[in-house]
Amino acid sequence: FPVTIGCSCPNYHVSRIGHEQNDWERGIAFYQDDLKILEHRLQDISQMYSKEEVKSQVEQFQSQFIIQQKNLLDLNQHIKIHVRHVNEDVIERAQHLTDQTIAEHDQLKEAYFMLERTILDLRHDFYRFLSHYM
């Protein structure tokens, strides 16, 4: 499939894309730290309660925290690859991005926001769980 050079759309200016990528990387670091804090709180609950019902919920949250940490790492890797693609386009195409790079950016943006929503929902569910046992 042919590679088209550039996009005249102002939404895809290289500097804006760079800012979005930086925002995603900071967001990922924040959510990684946030999940670590939630894991510590989960350990506290696990030590305080021995009921099977609580242990089961602890295990479910623990699994979700592990899954979301992995998702954050995977997304961060994809962003790093994308940053290389943007940098290559900037150098090879005089600050213009290929349609392929723009499509990749849009996919990453959607993936970031979906993962963010998932983590926010998980955090909300976890706080609701905590409110019953703390």
CORNORMO-V645199 format. One record per helix or strand of 3 or more residues. SS is the DSSP state (H for helix, E for strand). FROM is the first residue (numbers start at 0). TO is the last residue. If there is no record, write none. Layout:
BEGIN
ss=<SS & SS>
from=<FROM & FROM>
to=<TO & TO>
END
This chain:
BEGIN
ss=<H & H & H & H>
from=<9 & 13 & 51 & 98>
to=<11 & 47 & 91 & 132>
END
